Amino acid sequence: MSYLGSLIRRYPLITFFVLAFVLSWWPWILYSYDLVPNPIVGFGPFLAAMVVLASMHNCINTEVRFRALLADGGAERLELSRT
């Protein structure tokens, strides 16, 4: 088990918030040089949730859930797979 993996498993909520912040605001550097039109991206929390979820659970199980989520009607299938 790596140090980073154990850190994520020990503090998943804090890791999620830090990753969501970093993944959302990294384009600010490019924005300050007028290279991109927006200083923030909206998919930061989604990517942070994927990283934390993949670290907390079995990666194969996580891949199956993400595929169900991204497929047509994925939210309903995801709920059905939990029961």
Backbone bond lengths (Angstrom), bond angles and torsions (degrees), N, CA, C in turn:
res aa  C-N    CA-C-N  psi(-1)  N-CA   C-N-CA  omega(-1)  CA-C   N-CA-C  phi
1 M - - - 1.458 - - 1.524 108.46 -
2 S 1.286 116.18 129.05 1.455 120.38 -178.81 1.530 110.60 -78.75
3 Y 1.298 114.15 163.33 1.461 119.72 179.23 1.521 111.07 -64.04
4 L 1.321 116.30 -42.78 1.461 120.38 -179.66 1.525 111.08 -65.24
5 G 1.329 116.94 -41.55 1.461 120.49 177.90 1.517 112.34 -63.09
6 S 1.331 116.90 -41.44 1.463 119.19 178.37 1.524 111.63 -68.85
7 L 1.330 116.45 -32.73 1.464 119.99 177.20 1.532 110.71 -66.07
8 I 1.326 116.53 -42.33 1.464 120.42 178.50 1.521 110.59 -65.48
9 R 1.331 117.40 -40.88 1.468 120.15 178.94 1.526 112.28 -67.08
10 R 1.315 116.50 -32.41 1.461 119.94 -178.81 1.528 112.34 -78.08
11 Y 1.332 117.48 -36.41 1.464 122.25 -176.82 1.534 110.62 -130.23
12 P 1.324 119.06 67.91 1.469 119.48 -174.77 1.528 113.98 -68.22
13 L 1.309 118.62 -37.24 1.464 120.01 -177.87 1.524 111.73 -69.79
14 I 1.314 116.25 -43.66 1.464 119.81 177.84 1.527 110.01 -63.98
15 T 1.333 116.43 -41.51 1.460 120.69 178.27 1.517 110.78 -61.59
16 F 1.327 116.72 -41.93 1.458 119.81 179.00 1.525 111.24 -60.32
17 F 1.322 117.92 -47.73 1.459 120.39 -178.28 1.530 112.27 -65.02
18 V 1.319 117.32 -40.25 1.468 120.15 178.63 1.521 110.41 -65.35
19 L 1.341 116.72 -46.68 1.459 119.88 179.01 1.524 112.03 -64.33
20 A 1.324 117.25 -40.66 1.463 119.99 179.09 1.533 110.65 -61.70
21 F 1.313 116.68 -41.32 1.463 120.42 178.24 1.529 110.92 -64.55
22 V 1.326 116.35 -49.27 1.464 120.66 -176.86 1.526 111.24 -65.36
23 L 1.330 117.01 -44.09 1.457 120.13 -177.92 1.533 112.43 -71.76
24 S 1.310 117.42 -22.04 1.466 120.30 178.26 1.524 112.48 -85.37
25 W 1.314 117.26 -35.41 1.457 120.49 -171.98 1.517 115.44 -102.88
26 W 1.341 119.44 1.46 1.462 118.93 -179.51 1.529 113.12 -61.32
27 P 1.345 121.98 -30.39 1.471 119.59 178.99 1.529 113.49 -68.78
28 W 1.333 117.54 -8.15 1.453 120.13 179.49 1.530 111.16 -57.93
29 I 1.327 116.16 -34.95 1.472 120.06 179.02 1.525 109.66 -62.71
30 L 1.330 116.40 -44.40 1.470 119.77 178.53 1.526 111.15 -69.16
31 Y 1.326 116.67 -34.46 1.466 121.32 178.36 1.526 111.10 -63.90
32 S 1.319 116.79 -36.81 1.466 119.63 -179.01 1.536 111.98 -65.91
33 Y 1.332 116.53 -22.76 1.468 120.95 175.78 1.530 112.09 -100.32
34 D 1.312 117.28 14.43 1.469 124.10 179.72 1.537 112.89 57.31
35 L 1.324 116.44 38.97 1.459 120.63 179.22 1.529 112.51 -98.90
36 V 1.321 117.54 -21.07 1.466 121.98 176.42 1.520 108.60 -132.52
37 P 1.343 117.70 153.21 1.463 119.61 -175.71 1.537 114.85 -79.06
38 N 1.333 118.32 -23.75 1.465 120.53 -177.01 1.523 110.65 -122.77
39 P 1.342 117.19 141.02 1.460 119.19 -179.07 1.525 114.12 -84.48
40 I 1.315 118.27 -1.82 1.454 120.92 -176.05 1.526 108.97 -141.72
41 V 1.337 116.08 147.45 1.460 120.94 176.01 1.526 108.25 -114.14
42 G 1.314 116.13 148.61 1.458 120.40 -173.58 1.506 115.66 -87.74
43 F 1.321 118.77 -9.62 1.454 119.65 -175.85 1.531 113.21 -96.19
44 G 1.303 118.32 9.97 1.467 121.85 178.98 1.516 113.65 -60.13
45 P 1.340 118.86 -49.32 1.462 119.26 178.34 1.532 113.09 -63.50
46 F 1.329 117.52 -34.71 1.460 120.17 178.13 1.531 110.76 -65.13
47 L 1.334 117.13 -45.22 1.461 120.32 177.94 1.527 111.86 -64.80
48 A 1.329 115.99 -38.99 1.465 119.83 178.12 1.522 110.87 -63.23
49 A 1.326 116.50 -41.39 1.465 119.66 177.94 1.523 110.86 -64.32
50 M 1.330 118.03 -38.54 1.462 120.46 178.50 1.524 111.15 -64.45
51 V 1.322 117.66 -41.96 1.469 121.25 -179.43 1.524 110.42 -65.32
52 V 1.329 117.26 -46.72 1.457 120.32 -178.29 1.528 110.64 -67.24
53 L 1.311 117.24 -42.00 1.457 120.36 179.10 1.519 111.55 -63.88
54 A 1.316 117.61 -42.23 1.462 120.66 178.79 1.523 111.21 -65.64
55 S 1.316 117.78 -32.48 1.460 120.71 178.99 1.520 112.23 -77.20
56 M 1.321 116.60 -30.01 1.464 120.15 -176.46 1.527 113.02 -82.30
57 H 1.314 117.46 -28.90 1.460 120.88 -173.85 1.513 110.34 -122.99
58 N 1.296 114.88 176.19 1.452 121.42 177.22 1.527 109.48 -61.49
59 C 1.315 117.92 130.84 1.466 121.08 -176.10 1.519 112.42 -63.93
60 I 1.323 118.07 -33.96 1.464 120.25 179.16 1.524 109.71 -66.82
61 N 1.314 117.06 -44.44 1.457 121.35 177.56 1.526 110.37 -62.06
62 T 1.308 117.60 -39.48 1.458 121.85 179.01 1.521 111.01 -65.01
63 E 1.332 117.10 -40.39 1.463 120.24 178.97 1.524 111.02 -63.26
64 V 1.307 117.60 -40.21 1.462 121.35 178.40 1.520 110.45 -63.95
65 R 1.313 117.29 -41.88 1.467 120.30 179.82 1.523 112.32 -67.03
66 F 1.341 117.38 -39.54 1.455 120.06 178.79 1.522 111.68 -66.36
67 R 1.329 116.54 -39.13 1.457 118.97 177.82 1.522 110.69 -64.33
68 A 1.327 117.10 -39.56 1.462 120.34 177.55 1.524 110.66 -66.34
69 L 1.325 116.87 -36.20 1.459 120.94 -179.42 1.524 111.44 -68.59
70 L 1.322 117.10 -37.85 1.452 120.61 -177.05 1.529 113.23 -84.51
71 A 1.316 117.23 -13.87 1.461 120.25 179.53 1.531 109.49 -76.14
72 D 1.324 116.63 169.74 1.462 121.45 177.30 1.520 109.59 -62.06
73 G 1.319 117.04 129.06 1.461 120.72 -178.46 1.516 112.48 68.58
74 G 1.328 115.57 27.84 1.454 120.94 -173.54 1.516 114.27 -63.71
75 A 1.313 117.81 -33.98 1.458 119.98 -178.58 1.523 110.80 -64.11
76 E 1.320 116.81 -38.92 1.461 119.57 178.72 1.523 110.67 -67.96
77 R 1.311 117.42 -41.70 1.475 120.59 179.25 1.516 111.00 -66.49
78 L 1.325 117.08 -35.76 1.455 120.24 178.79 1.520 110.57 -64.43
79 E 1.326 117.00 -41.58 1.461 120.83 177.88 1.523 111.12 -65.46
80 L 1.321 117.36 -38.99 1.454 120.66 -179.83 1.519 111.43 -69.41
81 S 1.324 118.36 -30.37 1.453 120.12 -179.70 1.517 111.80 -74.14
82 R 1.304 118.30 -19.66 1.468 121.19 179.50 1.516 111.81 -79.65
83 T 1.325 117.89 -26.32 1.465 119.49 -176.56 1.491 113.20 -82.65
